Amino acid sequence: MAEAATISPLRWYQRILMGIGGSILAILLATAAWLTPSTRGMGTHQQLGLPPCTLVQLAGMRCPSCGMTTSWSHLMHGNVWGSLKANTAGCLLGFIALFLAPWMLSSAWLGRLTVSAPSDAVLITITILVVVVTLGDWLVRINF
């Protein structure tokens, strides 16, 4: 008979880090929900008093992260298609944040992981996927 896996409690510093990370993601998601997505597909961050994208200003082309805030804002307003159009990687990261924020906050609160941590292979795969989608989306946007 297989033994049930024991769930070890998080150490105090792990709880603090999970709480901080989850709080930051929750604040970013709440901010994205508060913002009105730009109809241009980028520039939503300017509602926060931030300057326009430097690469757009200097070279007239969008950088890989152009449209990320707009993408998150669309996602938080339930417009997945608008989120994908603004920045595909932004949509992917937004969905990851929607999962991670409550997981991290609940784990910090309870002092144990509420869902098993992903394996290193899963984390590496997700990281590679985000990088490939970011670069692929950017290459499509600068060539069309």
C-alpha positions as CSV (number, residue, x, y, z in Angstrom):
1,M,0.0,0.0,0.0
2,A,1.4,3.4,-1.0
3,E,1.9,5.9,1.8
4,A,0.1,9.2,1.5
5,A,2.6,12.0,0.7
6,T,3.1,14.2,3.8
7,I,2.7,17.9,3.3
8,S,5.5,19.7,5.1
9,P,4.8,23.2,6.4
10,L,6.3,26.1,4.7
11,R,9.2,27.8,6.6
12,W,8.5,31.4,7.8
13,Y,10.6,33.0,5.0
14,Q,8.8,30.9,2.4
15,R,5.4,32.1,3.7
16,I,6.6,35.7,3.5
17,L,7.9,35.3,-0.1
18,M,4.7,33.5,-1.2
19,G,2.7,36.3,0.4
20,I,4.7,39.0,-1.2
21,G,4.7,37.4,-4.6
22,G,1.0,36.6,-4.5
23,S,0.2,40.2,-3.3
24,I,2.2,41.7,-6.1
25,L,0.4,39.6,-8.7
26,A,-2.9,40.4,-7.2
27,I,-2.2,44.1,-7.2
28,L,-1.1,43.9,-10.9
29,L,-4.2,42.0,-11.8
30,A,-6.4,44.5,-9.9
31,T,-4.6,47.4,-11.6
32,A,-5.2,45.8,-15.0
33,A,-8.9,45.4,-14.1
34,W,-9.1,49.1,-13.1
35,L,-7.5,50.3,-16.4
36,T,-9.4,50.8,-19.6
37,P,-7.7,48.8,-22.4
38,S,-6.4,51.1,-25.2
39,T,-8.1,50.7,-28.5
40,R,-4.7,51.0,-30.2
41,G,-3.6,47.6,-28.7
42,M,-0.9,49.3,-26.7
43,G,-0.4,52.3,-24.5
44,T,-2.8,51.4,-21.6
45,H,0.2,51.8,-19.2
46,Q,0.1,55.6,-19.9
47,Q,-3.1,55.8,-17.8
48,L,-0.7,55.2,-14.8
49,G,1.4,58.2,-15.8
50,L,4.1,56.2,-17.5
51,P,5.7,57.4,-20.7
52,P,5.0,55.9,-24.1
53,C,7.2,53.0,-25.2
54,T,10.7,54.3,-25.9
55,L,11.3,51.9,-28.9
56,V,8.1,53.1,-30.5
57,Q,9.2,56.7,-30.0
58,L,12.8,56.2,-31.2
59,A,12.5,53.5,-33.9
60,G,8.8,53.5,-34.8
61,M,8.5,49.8,-34.0
62,R,6.9,47.9,-31.0
63,C,9.1,46.2,-28.5
64,P,8.4,42.6,-27.3
65,S,6.5,43.9,-24.3
66,C,4.4,46.5,-26.1
67,G,0.7,45.7,-25.4
68,M,1.3,43.7,-22.2
69,T,-0.6,46.0,-20.0
70,T,-3.4,46.3,-22.6
71,S,-3.4,42.5,-22.9
72,W,-3.8,42.1,-19.1
73,S,-6.5,44.7,-19.0
74,H,-8.5,43.0,-21.8
75,L,-8.1,39.7,-20.0
76,M,-9.3,41.1,-16.7
77,H,-12.3,42.6,-18.5
78,G,-13.1,39.1,-19.9
79,N,-12.0,39.9,-23.5
80,V,-9.6,37.0,-24.2
81,W,-9.5,37.7,-28.0
82,G,-8.6,41.4,-27.3
83,S,-5.9,40.2,-24.9
84,L,-4.4,37.8,-27.5
85,K,-4.5,40.5,-30.2
86,A,-2.7,43.1,-27.9
87,N,0.1,40.7,-26.9
88,T,-0.2,36.9,-27.0
89,A,2.5,36.4,-24.4
90,G,0.8,39.0,-22.2
91,C,-2.4,36.9,-22.3
92,L,-0.4,33.8,-21.4
93,L,1.3,35.5,-18.5
94,G,-2.0,36.9,-17.4
95,F,-3.5,33.4,-17.2
96,I,-0.5,32.2,-15.3
97,A,-0.8,35.2,-12.8
98,L,-4.6,34.4,-12.4
99,F,-3.5,30.9,-11.2
100,L,-0.4,31.9,-9.2
101,A,-1.9,34.8,-7.2
102,P,-4.5,32.9,-5.3
103,W,-2.2,29.8,-5.0
104,M,0.6,31.8,-3.5
105,L,-1.7,33.8,-1.2
106,S,-3.6,30.8,0.1
107,S,-0.3,28.8,0.6
108,A,1.2,31.7,2.6
109,W,-2.0,32.1,4.7
110,L,-2.3,28.3,5.5
111,G,1.5,27.8,5.8
112,R,1.5,24.9,3.4
113,L,1.3,24.5,-0.4
114,T,-2.4,24.3,-1.3
115,V,-1.5,22.7,-4.7
116,S,1.7,20.7,-5.3
117,A,4.5,22.8,-6.7
118,P,5.2,22.0,-10.3
119,S,8.3,20.0,-11.2
120,D,11.4,21.6,-12.6
121,A,10.6,20.2,-16.0
122,V,7.2,21.9,-16.0
123,L,8.6,25.2,-14.9
124,I,11.3,25.0,-17.6
125,T,8.7,24.1,-20.2
126,I,6.5,27.0,-19.2
127,T,9.4,29.4,-19.2
128,I,10.5,28.3,-22.7
129,L,6.9,28.5,-23.9
130,V,6.6,32.1,-22.7
131,V,9.9,33.2,-24.3
132,V,9.0,31.5,-27.6
133,V,5.5,33.0,-27.7
134,T,6.9,36.5,-26.7
135,L,9.5,36.4,-29.5
136,G,7.2,34.8,-32.0
137,D,4.5,37.4,-31.3
138,W,7.0,40.2,-31.6
139,L,8.4,38.9,-34.9
140,V,4.9,38.8,-36.3
141,R,4.1,42.3,-35.2
142,I,7.3,43.9,-36.5
143,N,7.0,42.2,-39.9
144,F,3.3,43.1,-40.6
